[in-house]
C-alpha cells in the first residue's frame, strides 16, 4: 500500500481567466506533485457567477475528479436540468440546502490508485443565505459513510472566518481535511489539527488577482465611492491558480501535511 495519498484541491475558479490558468497550469502541477485526487470549487466558472453544463464538462476534462460549489451554484438556470440528469454526478451543491433542492452535496468515488474517498460540500450561514445548519449536516452526512471510507474531504463555502474555523475544530479527527472557499483571498493559516484534520480558512481564488476578488477593480472602487448599481465584469490581469496540496495516510484518513499552492 502507498505510504501516503495526495489530494490537490483548487480554490474557486473565477471566470475565463480562472479556467484558462487551471487548464494551463494543472498539467505541470500533476507532473510535479503526482496527486491521487484533484478537486476544485467551480461555482464562479461562468463569468464569475455560477457554472453551466459545458463548463462542468470542460473542467472535469482537465483531470478534476469532483467540482464543489456554493451560494452561486444556481446563478445560471441551465444548471438545474444538469443536476436532474446527473443526480449522482461529479458537480456538487452544498449538502445543507433543503432536501427539495436538485443535486447532491456528497460524492463518493475511488481514485485510479484504488482508494475510496468522499467529498462533502457545505455552505456557511453567517452573512450568507439561511440554510440548514452546516455543523449538524456534517454530522448527518459523515455518519452515513461506511467506515471503510477513510479519506473524507470537506469544502466549507462560507463568509465568516470564525464559522470556518469552528467547523474545522468541530470535525477534527472526523475528516481528512476541512478547507474553506468563497472569500477568494488565500489565508496563511494552513495546519494539521491535533486529531489529524488538515485545515485552511480559505484556499484562495483561481482567477485574476489584479482585481477586487475577481471583479474589475475600477468598477468595484466606483461602486464603493458612489453606491450606485453597477454591472460587475470579470477582471483580466494576473491570473493565478491557487489551492492546497494535502497529504494523508490512506489507512486511517489522517492528514500528514497541508501546503498552499499558487502558480501564475
C-alpha positions in Angstrom: 0.0 0.0 0.0 1.2 3.5 -0.8 2.7 5.4 2.1 0.5 8.4 1.6 -2.3 9.8 -0.6 -2.0 13.2 -2.2 -5.0 15.5 -2.8 -4.7 18.7 -4.8 -7.7 21.0 -4.1 -8.0 24.1 -6.4 -9.7 27.2 -5.0 -12.7 29.0 -6.6 -12.3 29.0 -10.4 -13.3 32.5 -11.4 -14.4 33.2 -15.0 -12.4 32.7 -18.1 -9.1 33.8 -16.6 -9.6 31.2 -13.9 -10.5 28.4 -16.3 -7.6 29.3 -18.6 -5.0 29.3 -15.8 -6.2 26.0 -14.5 -6.0 24.4 -17.9 -2.5 25.8 -18.4 -1.0 25.1 -15.0 -2.7 21.9 -13.8 -0.8 19.5 -16.1 2.5 20.8 -14.7 1.2 20.5 -11.1 0.1 17.0 -11.7 3.5 16.1 -13.0 5.2 17.9 -10.1 3.1 16.5 -7.2 1.6 13.3 -8.7 -1.7 13.8 -6.8 -4.0 10.8 -6.4 -7.0 13.1 -6.5 -7.7 16.5 -7.9 -10.7 18.6 -6.7 -11.8 22.1 -7.4 -14.5 24.6 -6.5 -16.2 25.7 -9.7 -19.1 27.8 -8.7 -17.7 31.0 -10.3 -16.6 29.5 -13.5 -19.2 31.2 -15.7 -18.2 34.9 -15.9 -17.7 34.9 -12.1 -21.3 33.9 -11.3 -22.4 30.2 -11.5 -21.5 27.4 -13.8 -23.0 25.9 -17.0 -23.1 22.3 -18.1 -20.5 22.8 -20.9 -18.1 24.4 -18.3 -18.7 21.5 -15.9 -17.5 19.1 -18.7 -14.6 21.4 -19.6 -13.3 21.4 -16.1 -13.8 17.7 -15.5 -12.0 17.0 -18.8 -8.9 18.8 -17.3 -8.4 16.0 -14.8 -10.6 17.3 -12.0 -12.5 14.5 -10.3 -15.1 16.4 -8.4 -16.3 20.1 -8.5 -17.7 21.7 -5.4 -19.8 24.9 -5.3 -21.6 27.3 -3.0 -24.0 30.2 -3.0 -23.7 31.0 -6.7 -24.5 27.5 -7.8 -28.0 28.5 -9.0 -27.0 31.7 -10.9 -27.1 30.0 -14.3 -30.6 28.5 -14.8 -29.3 25.9 -17.3 -27.5 24.1 -14.4 -30.8 23.0 -13.0 -31.6 20.3 -15.6 -27.9 19.2 -15.4 -28.4 18.2 -11.8 -31.6 16.4 -12.7 -29.8 14.5 -15.4 -26.8 13.8 -13.3 -28.2 13.3 -9.7 -25.1 11.4 -8.5 -22.7 13.3 -10.7 -19.4 15.0 -10.0 -20.8 18.5 -9.6 -21.9 19.1 -6.0 -24.1 21.8 -4.4 -23.9 22.4 -0.7 -25.3 19.5 1.2 -27.2 21.7 3.7 -29.6 23.0 1.1 -33.2 21.8 1.9 -34.0 18.4 0.6 -36.1 19.6 -2.4 -33.1 21.3 -4.0 -31.8 19.4 -7.0 -28.4 17.6 -6.9 -26.4 16.3 -4.1 -23.8 17.6 -1.6 -21.8 14.4 -1.1 -19.8 12.4 -3.6 -18.2 9.0 -3.0 -15.6 7.8 -5.5 -12.4 5.8 -6.0 -9.1 7.1 -7.1 -7.2 5.4 -10.0 -4.9 4.0 -7.4 -7.7 2.2 -5.7 -8.5 4.4 -2.7 -12.1 5.2 -1.8 -12.9 8.8 -0.9 -15.7 11.1 -0.1 -16.2 14.8 -0.8 -18.7 16.8 1.3 -19.8 20.3 0.2 -21.2 22.6 2.9 -22.2 26.3 3.0 -22.0 28.6 6.0 -24.8 30.7 7.4 -23.1 33.8 8.8 -23.6 36.7 6.4 -24.9 34.1 3.9 -28.4 32.8 2.9 -30.0 30.9 5.7 -29.7 27.1 5.1 -29.7 24.1 7.3 -27.0 24.0 10.0 -23.7 23.0 8.4 -22.4 21.5 11.6 -25.4 19.2 12.0 -25.4 18.5 8.3 -21.8 17.4 8.5 -22.8 15.1 11.4 -25.6 13.6 9.3 -23.7 13.1 6.1 -20.4 11.8 7.6 -22.4 9.3 9.7 -23.8 7.8 6.5 -20.4 6.9 5.1 -19.1 3.4 5.5 -16.2 3.1 8.0 -14.1 1.8 5.1 -14.0 5.2 3.5 -11.2 6.9 5.4 -10.4 9.8 3.1 -13.1 12.5 3.7 -12.7 16.0 2.3 -15.0 18.9 3.3 -15.3 22.1 1.4 -16.9 24.8 3.7 -18.1 27.6 1.5 -18.5 30.4 4.0 -18.0 34.2 4.6 -17.1 34.3 8.2 -13.6 33.0 9.2 -15.0 32.2 12.7 -17.6 29.8 11.2 -15.0 28.1 9.1 -12.5 27.7 12.0 -15.2 26.4 14.3 -16.2 23.8 11.7 -12.6 22.7 11.3 -12.2 22.2 15.1 -15.7 20.5 15.2 -14.7 18.0 12.6 -11.1 17.5 13.8 -10.5 13.7 13.7 -13.6 13.0 11.6 -12.4 14.4 8.3 -9.1 14.2 6.4 -9.4 17.9 5.5 -11.7 20.9 6.1 -10.9 23.6 3.5 -12.5 27.0 3.1 -13.7 28.6 -0.1 -15.8 31.7 -1.1 -13.8 34.7 0.1 -11.2 34.4 -2.8 -8.3 35.6 -0.6 -5.8 32.8 0.3 -5.1 32.7 4.0 -1.8 31.7 5.7 -3.3 29.5 8.5 -2.9 26.1 6.9 -2.3 23.5 9.6 -3.0 19.9 10.7 -5.2 20.0 13.7 -4.4 17.8 16.7 -6.6 14.9 15.7 -5.4 14.7 12.1 -7.6 17.1 10.1 -5.9 19.4 7.6 -7.4 22.9 7.8 -7.2 26.2 6.0 -9.7 29.1 6.2 -9.6 29.9 2.5 -7.6 28.3 -0.4 -7.9 31.5 -2.4 -9.2 32.1 -5.9 -8.0 30.7 -9.2 -8.5 33.7 -11.3 -7.4 37.3 -11.9 -5.6 38.8 -8.9 -5.4 42.3 -10.5 -8.9 42.8 -9.3 -11.2 43.0 -6.3 -11.9 39.3 -5.6 -12.1 38.7 -9.3 -14.1 41.7 -10.4 -12.7 44.6 -12.5 -11.2 46.8 -9.7 -12.3 50.1 -11.3 -16.0 49.0 -11.2 -15.8 48.0 -7.6 -14.0 51.1 -6.4 -16.5 53.3 -8.2 -19.4 51.4 -6.5 -17.8 51.9 -3.1 -17.5 55.6 -3.9 -20.9 56.4 -5.3 -23.0 53.4 -4.0 -24.8 53.2 -7.4 -25.8 50.0 -9.0 -23.1 48.5 -11.2 -22.7 45.7 -13.7 -19.8 43.6 -12.4 -17.3 42.3 -15.0 -14.5 39.8 -14.6 -11.0 41.3 -14.4 -8.3 40.0 -16.8 -4.9 40.7 -15.2 -2.5 38.5 -13.2 -4.3 35.1 -13.4 -3.1 32.6 -10.8 -4.1 29.1 -9.8 -4.5 28.9 -6.0 -5.2 25.9 -3.9 -3.7 23.4 -1.4 -1.9 20.1 -1.5 -2.9 17.7 1.2 -1.0 14.5 2.1 -2.9 11.9 4.1 -2.5 8.4 5.4 -4.9 6.2 3.5 -5.0 3.6 6.3 -6.7 5.9 8.8 -7.6 9.0 6.8 -5.5 11.3 9.0 -3.8 14.2 7.3 0.0 14.3 7.3 0.5 17.7 5.8 -1.1 20.6 4.0 0.7 23.3 1.9 -0.5 26.2 -0.1 0.0 26.1 -3.8 0.0 29.1 -6.2 1.0 29.3 -9.8 0.9 32.2 -12.3 
